[in-house]
């Protein structure tokens, strides 16, 4: 795997993805954060994620704060479609990408939650959808980070150390 990896942070709103991303950059300024917001349509998503795949395959030390897995969770709920291109694009990703499912216990997320877009009762459904997609993902390097009780600074440090030590093996879940 080596130390030059792209990191794809996925998970429900308010689990700490952006905090972890910013702390990774503080610890290793060679990383660049690519913040992705929701796309508005299937066509826009397919175009954006196709370009993102090319970027991820041509560069290293990128951090994607949200990626196509978020679209696969949120689009069926809020935009009435499922991005069927997910698996096709996933197979195009090179092996220098690490998928990180950022998680927090639902009661913790509810405390952090601002309630702007997601209803509180949707949080557990959204989280279970992220876990399902993570488990089904064909990306060889993936891990889970639980932000419920540990600081994003500490978790970012541990993640970078794991990458440097090549401790993350295909399909391993590190909590």
Buried (B, 14 or more C-beta within 10 A) or exposed (E): BEEEBBBBBBBBBBBBBBBBBBBBBEBBEEBEBBEBEBBEEBEEBBEBBBEBBEEBBEEBBBBBBBBBBBBBBBBEBEBEEEBEBBEEBBEEBEEBBBBBBBBBBBEBBBEEBEEEEBEEEBBEEBBEBBBEBBEEBEBBBBBBBBBEEEEBBEBBBBBBEBBEEEEBEEEEEBE
